[in-house]
Amino acid sequence: MDPAQQAPPHRWGLGAFVVVEAVYLVSALALAVVLGRAGASSVLPVAVGVALPTALAAWCAVVVTTLRGNGPCTDLCIRWSWRGAGVGVLFGAAGLLVTIPASVLWLSIVGDDVTSAADDVFGDLRSTWGWAVLVFAVVVVVAPVCEEIIFRGLLWGAVEQRWGRWVALGVTTVVFAIAHLEWQRAPLLLVIGLPIGLARLYGGTLIAGIVAHAIANLLPGLVLMFTVAGVMPAA
């Protein structure tokens, strides 16, 4: 049995996720307005604009579980486990075998001009290798950690406590796809999110989901890093 299921019930639910998502949306909108007015066109302010709202929302999730639950390690299932990491690698790698062909198929249907939000904000930037590595870190490290805390941590815990982990898998996969607000890519995001959710389900720890998510973001992260460094042309 998942150790998280043996913990005392926490005193937070779906309302906590709504609040955390509101924090993300408000902070993202505020930063977009500020950076837009400032005409930010270099890597650092754009990276801050991308990473900070997600990090702030994840921090709020940690605060909620600290004040209203058993703490983030228990309620969000943030526990290091070699088995969990291994499950994350397994589902992350297996997911690539599905998502890469799915991406090619989806682009053939909707057209090559459909890009991700990360491509839109970073794709036209050019800088040194140091800043290019920062972009890679935002896509492959910061985004997976923070998004997993929010979706497969907070939202998963709220749904699982009421309806069970299989419902949590389905709900978090769908909400994960919708929450990116990339409507043309939403079906593809469902395909990308399912192996990440399965890693969380079978790994028994959020670490599994984080690792699978990082692997799913690895190729886009590498492409953006090489693009920002000027080694590859913009898509």
Summary of the structure (lengths in Angstrom):
residues: 235
radius of gyration: 17.6
end to end distance: 45.6
largest distance: 52.8
contacts: 794
relative contact order: 0.17
helix: 80%
strand: 0%
